[in-house]
Amino acid sequence: MMQAILQSAPGGVETLYLGEAERPSRREGQLLVQVMAAGVNRADIVQREGHYPPPPGASPVLGLEIAGMVVEADADSRFQAGDAVFGLVAGGAYAEYAVLDEVLAIAKPDAMSWVEAASLPEAWMTAWLNLVLVGRVKAGDQVLVHAGASGVGACAIQLAGLLGAQAFASAGSEDKLQFCREMGASQVFNYKTTPAFARQIKEWGGVDMILDPVGASYLAENIASLKQDGRLVNIGLMGGGKAELNLGLVLMKRLSIIGSTLRSQPLAVKAPLAQALADTILPAILGGTLKTTVDSCFPWQQLADAHAYMEANANLGKIVLTFFPVMTA
């Protein structure tokens, strides 16, 4: 048995409680990991509310990314008990133990804390999937990142720069706009004071690709902001799921409107994303070219506070849960 954050019914933070659950059993090709830290993501809140069920076979326990110590592994695994790893899980991160597919597991460098490691998989793999594979961003492109001060947004801004593109960003306060600048955004705007942002984006030259977690309420302005052959990649529905679409602009500008999620992707897609994180992103972070973006940490027993903090849009970057005993390396 183990302790885990369980849920009495879909709903608000009051439905979450600390309880006993069966310790997960790993399958061949998986690691059993003692969790030391776990990232908090917007998807966790949507799942908590009952709008984002876990994929078949995944743990119903919330949480999509972990850092921790290997407890069990296959005899021929590249990892062994006691190794420090981090990676993306399909669910189950808000617990003392979780299973992690070995192809998604990354060795944690000694120089990186558990908290920093747990903050990386979901945001960086989402950014890589949507900018590199789906959005086809290349050097010289101009990219608009909505919710630029979020965990994914901060990574997407930095990744755009790493790819040789120019990033623009939206956020809802001056401190968040400054944070976006620090991440590398060359132009920023406050969506609260500039809800009709297309005119501003056009003055900056328009954009080739937009990463949007908002959805319906931004659709018209996004379409107007895109240049010829532009790509709108939608990764969330915080602003609703239904909107009127001007197909005339889509046709005349030869636009692509693409829906994208990471969680439902098969291992064959996720594995190269983990490899990109290990081979490209992690060395750049350790070398100082890219930054980790941990906003705050909460003891995992205070998950309700962490969710409330995210729902208030108070964070600049990632929110991470810490488990005890928490090690420093």
C-alpha positions as CSV (number, residue, x, y, z in Angstrom):
1,M,0.0,0.0,0.0
2,M,1.0,3.7,-0.4
3,Q,-0.4,7.1,0.2
4,A,-1.9,9.0,-2.7
5,I,-4.1,12.0,-3.5
6,L,-7.5,10.5,-4.2
7,Q,-10.8,12.0,-5.3
8,S,-14.3,11.5,-4.0
9,A,-16.0,12.7,-7.1
10,P,-15.3,15.1,-10.1
11,G,-15.3,18.7,-8.9
12,G,-13.4,21.3,-7.0
13,V,-10.4,21.0,-4.7
14,E,-12.7,20.0,-1.9
15,T,-13.1,16.6,-3.6
16,L,-9.4,15.7,-3.1
17,Y,-8.1,13.9,-0.1
18,L,-5.0,12.0,1.1
19,G,-5.8,8.3,1.3
20,E,-4.5,4.7,0.9
21,A,-4.1,3.1,-2.5
22,E,-2.5,0.0,-3.9
23,R,1.1,0.5,-4.8
24,P,1.2,0.3,-8.6
25,S,2.7,-2.8,-10.3
26,R,5.1,-2.2,-13.2
27,R,5.0,-4.2,-16.4
28,E,8.0,-5.2,-18.5
29,G,9.6,-2.1,-19.9
30,Q,8.5,0.0,-17.0
31,L,10.2,1.4,-13.9
32,L,8.7,1.5,-10.4
33,V,9.7,4.9,-9.0
34,Q,9.5,6.4,-5.5
35,V,8.3,9.9,-6.2
36,M,10.3,12.8,-4.8
37,A,8.6,15.6,-6.7
38,A,5.7,15.9,-9.2
39,G,4.7,18.7,-11.5
40,V,1.3,20.4,-11.4
41,N,-0.3,21.0,-14.8
42,R,-3.5,22.6,-16.1
43,A,-4.6,19.2,-17.4
44,D,-4.7,17.9,-13.8
45,I,-7.3,20.5,-12.9
46,V,-9.4,19.7,-16.0
47,Q,-9.2,16.0,-15.1
48,R,-10.1,16.8,-11.5
49,E,-13.2,18.6,-12.8
50,G,-14.2,15.5,-14.8
51,H,-13.5,16.9,-18.3
52,Y,-10.3,15.0,-19.1
53,P,-10.5,11.3,-18.3
54,P,-7.2,9.4,-18.2
55,P,-6.4,7.2,-21.2
56,P,-7.3,3.5,-21.1
57,G,-5.0,1.7,-18.7
58,A,-3.6,4.8,-17.0
59,S,-3.8,5.4,-13.3
60,P,-6.9,7.4,-12.2
61,V,-4.6,9.2,-9.7
62,L,-3.8,12.8,-10.9
63,G,-0.4,13.9,-12.1
64,L,1.6,13.7,-15.3
65,E,5.3,14.1,-14.5
66,I,7.6,12.9,-11.8
67,A,11.2,12.9,-10.5
68,G,12.3,10.1,-8.1
69,M,14.3,7.1,-7.2
70,V,14.0,3.8,-9.2
71,V,12.7,1.0,-6.9
72,E,12.3,-1.8,-9.5
73,A,13.5,-2.3,-13.1
74,D,13.9,-5.1,-15.6
75,A,17.0,-7.1,-15.3
76,D,18.4,-5.8,-18.6
77,S,17.3,-2.2,-18.0
78,R,19.7,0.7,-18.4
79,F,18.5,1.8,-14.9
80,Q,18.7,0.0,-11.6
81,A,17.3,0.4,-8.1
82,G,18.6,3.6,-6.6
83,D,19.0,5.6,-9.8
84,A,17.6,9.1,-9.9
85,V,15.2,9.6,-12.9
86,F,12.5,11.9,-14.1
87,G,9.9,11.6,-16.9
88,L,6.4,11.8,-18.2
89,V,3.7,9.5,-16.9
90,A,0.2,8.8,-18.2
91,G,-1.2,9.4,-14.7
92,G,-0.5,8.6,-11.0
93,A,2.2,11.2,-10.2
94,Y,0.3,12.5,-7.0
95,A,1.4,9.4,-5.0
96,E,4.3,7.9,-3.2
97,Y,5.0,5.5,-6.0
98,A,4.4,5.7,-9.8
99,V,5.3,3.6,-12.9
100,L,7.3,5.2,-15.6
101,D,7.9,3.8,-19.1
102,E,11.6,3.3,-19.4
103,V,11.7,4.9,-22.9
104,L,10.4,8.1,-21.3
105,A,12.8,8.0,-18.3
106,I,15.7,10.4,-18.2
107,A,18.6,10.2,-15.8
108,K,18.6,13.1,-13.4
109,P,21.9,15.0,-13.3
110,D,23.4,15.4,-9.9
111,A,23.5,19.2,-10.4
112,M,19.7,19.3,-10.8
113,S,17.3,19.2,-7.9
114,W,14.3,16.9,-7.7
115,V,12.0,19.9,-8.1
116,E,13.8,21.2,-11.2
117,A,13.7,17.8,-12.8
118,A,10.0,17.3,-12.1
119,S,9.2,20.6,-13.7
120,L,10.6,19.6,-17.1
121,P,8.8,16.7,-18.9
122,E,5.3,17.9,-19.5
123,A,6.1,21.5,-20.4
124,W,9.2,20.9,-22.6
125,M,7.8,17.8,-24.3
126,T,4.6,19.7,-25.1
127,A,6.6,22.7,-26.4
128,W,8.8,20.4,-28.6
129,L,5.8,18.4,-29.9
130,N,3.9,21.5,-30.9
131,L,6.6,23.9,-32.2
132,V,8.9,21.3,-33.8
133,L,6.7,18.5,-35.0
134,V,3.3,20.0,-35.4
135,G,4.0,23.7,-35.9
136,R,7.1,23.2,-38.0
137,V,8.8,26.3,-36.6
138,K,12.1,27.1,-38.4
139,A,14.7,29.8,-38.2
140,G,13.4,33.2,-39.1
141,D,9.7,32.4,-38.2
142,Q,7.7,34.6,-35.9
143,V,5.8,32.7,-33.3
144,L,3.0,33.9,-30.9
145,V,2.8,32.1,-27.6
146,H,-0.4,32.7,-25.6
147,A,-0.2,32.3,-21.8
148,G,3.5,33.0,-22.1
149,A,4.0,33.0,-18.4
150,S,2.6,29.5,-17.9
151,G,4.9,26.4,-17.6
152,V,4.4,25.5,-21.3
153,G,4.5,29.1,-22.4
154,A,7.8,29.8,-20.8
155,C,9.3,26.7,-22.4
156,A,7.8,27.5,-25.8
157,I,9.2,31.1,-25.8
158,Q,12.7,29.7,-25.0
159,L,12.4,26.9,-27.6
160,A,11.4,29.3,-30.3
161,G,14.6,31.2,-29.6
162,L,16.6,28.0,-29.6
163,L,15.2,27.2,-33.1
164,G,16.1,30.6,-34.4
165,A,12.6,32.0,-34.4
166,Q,11.3,35.3,-32.9
167,A,8.7,34.9,-30.1
168,F,5.9,37.2,-29.2
169,A,3.8,36.5,-26.1
170,S,0.6,37.4,-24.3
171,A,0.0,37.5,-20.6
172,G,-2.3,39.2,-18.1
173,S,-0.1,41.4,-15.9
174,E,3.0,43.5,-16.1
175,D,5.0,41.1,-14.0
176,K,4.0,38.2,-16.3
177,L,4.9,40.3,-19.4
178,Q,8.3,41.0,-17.9
179,F,8.7,37.3,-17.2
180,C,8.0,36.6,-20.9
181,R,10.6,39.1,-21.9
182,E,13.1,37.4,-19.6
183,M,12.3,34.1,-21.3
184,G,13.2,35.7,-24.6
185,A,10.0,37.2,-26.0
186,S,10.8,40.2,-28.3
187,Q,7.3,41.6,-28.1
188,V,4.6,41.2,-25.5
189,F,1.0,42.4,-24.9
190,N,-1.5,42.2,-22.1
191,Y,-4.6,40.3,-23.3
192,K,-6.7,42.0,-20.7
193,T,-6.1,45.5,-22.1
194,T,-5.6,44.4,-25.7
195,P,-8.3,41.7,-26.3
196,A,-8.4,42.6,-30.1
197,F,-4.7,41.8,-30.5
198,A,-4.5,41.1,-34.2
199,R,-3.9,44.7,-35.2
200,Q,-0.9,44.8,-32.8
201,I,0.4,41.5,-34.1
202,K,0.1,42.7,-37.7
203,E,2.1,45.9,-36.8
204,W,4.9,43.5,-35.6
205,G,4.8,41.8,-39.0
206,G,2.3,39.0,-38.3
207,V,3.1,35.5,-37.2
208,D,3.8,32.1,-38.9
209,M,2.7,30.0,-36.0
210,I,0.5,30.4,-32.9
211,L,0.6,28.2,-29.8
212,D,-2.8,28.7,-28.1
213,P,-4.2,27.1,-24.9
214,V,-7.2,29.4,-24.9
215,G,-9.4,28.3,-27.9
216,A,-12.7,29.8,-28.9
217,S,-12.4,33.3,-27.5
218,Y,-9.1,33.8,-29.4
219,L,-10.0,32.1,-32.7
220,A,-10.9,35.2,-34.8
221,E,-8.0,37.3,-33.6
222,N,-5.6,34.3,-34.1
223,I,-6.8,33.8,-37.6
224,A,-6.4,37.5,-38.4
225,S,-2.8,37.5,-36.9
226,L,-1.5,34.7,-39.0
227,K,0.6,35.3,-42.2
228,Q,0.2,33.3,-45.4
229,D,0.5,29.6,-44.8
230,G,0.3,30.2,-41.0
231,R,-0.3,27.4,-38.5
232,L,-2.6,27.7,-35.5
233,V,-1.9,25.0,-33.0
234,N,-4.6,24.7,-30.3
235,I,-3.6,22.9,-27.1
236,G,-6.4,23.9,-24.7
237,L,-9.9,25.3,-24.3
238,M,-9.6,27.7,-21.4
239,G,-11.6,30.2,-23.5
240,G,-14.3,27.8,-24.7
241,G,-14.6,25.1,-27.3
242,K,-17.0,26.7,-29.8
243,A,-16.6,29.7,-32.0
244,E,-17.5,31.1,-35.4
245,L,-14.8,30.6,-38.0
246,N,-14.1,32.8,-41.1
247,L,-13.4,30.1,-43.6
248,G,-12.7,32.8,-46.3
249,L,-9.6,33.9,-44.4
250,V,-8.5,30.3,-43.9
251,L,-8.8,29.6,-47.6
252,M,-7.2,32.8,-48.8
253,K,-4.3,32.6,-46.4
254,R,-3.9,28.8,-46.8
255,L,-4.0,28.5,-43.0
256,S,-3.7,25.3,-41.0
257,I,-5.7,24.9,-37.8
258,I,-4.4,22.0,-35.8
259,G,-5.6,20.4,-32.5
260,S,-2.9,18.8,-30.4
261,T,-2.6,17.0,-27.1
262,L,0.4,15.2,-25.6
263,R,-1.2,12.8,-23.2
264,S,-3.1,10.7,-25.8
265,Q,0.0,10.3,-28.0
266,P,1.4,6.7,-28.2
267,L,4.8,5.8,-26.8
268,A,6.2,5.8,-30.3
269,V,5.5,9.6,-30.5
270,K,6.4,10.4,-26.8
271,A,9.7,8.5,-26.9
272,P,11.4,10.9,-29.4
273,L,10.1,13.8,-27.4
274,A,11.8,12.4,-24.3
275,Q,14.9,11.9,-26.3
276,A,14.9,15.5,-27.5
277,L,14.5,16.6,-23.9
278,A,17.5,14.4,-22.8
279,D,19.7,15.2,-25.8
280,T,18.9,18.9,-26.6
281,I,17.0,20.6,-23.8
282,L,18.7,19.2,-20.8
283,P,22.3,20.0,-21.9
284,A,21.1,23.5,-22.9
285,I,19.7,24.0,-19.4
286,L,22.8,22.6,-17.7
287,G,24.9,24.9,-19.9
288,G,22.9,28.0,-19.1
289,T,21.4,28.5,-22.6
290,L,17.9,27.6,-21.4
291,K,16.3,28.2,-18.0
292,T,14.2,26.1,-15.6
293,T,11.1,28.0,-14.6
294,V,9.9,26.8,-11.2
295,D,7.6,29.3,-9.7
296,S,6.7,27.6,-6.4
297,C,6.7,24.4,-4.5
298,F,4.0,22.9,-2.3
299,P,4.2,19.9,0.0
300,W,2.1,17.3,-1.7
301,Q,-0.4,17.1,1.2
302,Q,-1.2,20.8,0.3
303,L,-2.2,19.9,-3.3
304,A,-5.5,21.8,-2.9
305,D,-3.5,25.0,-2.3
306,A,-1.3,24.3,-5.3
307,H,-4.4,23.8,-7.5
308,A,-6.0,26.9,-6.2
309,Y,-2.8,28.9,-6.9
310,M,-2.8,27.7,-10.5
311,E,-6.5,28.4,-10.9
312,A,-5.9,31.9,-9.8
313,N,-3.3,32.2,-12.6
314,A,-0.8,33.4,-10.0
315,N,2.2,31.4,-11.2
316,L,5.1,32.5,-13.4
317,G,6.3,29.1,-14.7
318,K,5.9,25.7,-13.1
319,I,4.3,24.6,-9.8
320,V,5.8,21.5,-8.2
321,L,4.7,19.2,-5.4
322,T,7.4,18.0,-3.0
323,F,7.3,14.6,-1.3
324,F,9.0,13.6,2.0
325,P,11.7,12.9,2.7
326,V,12.8,15.3,0.0
327,M,16.4,15.1,-1.0
328,T,18.4,18.0,-2.3
329,A,20.2,16.2,-5.2
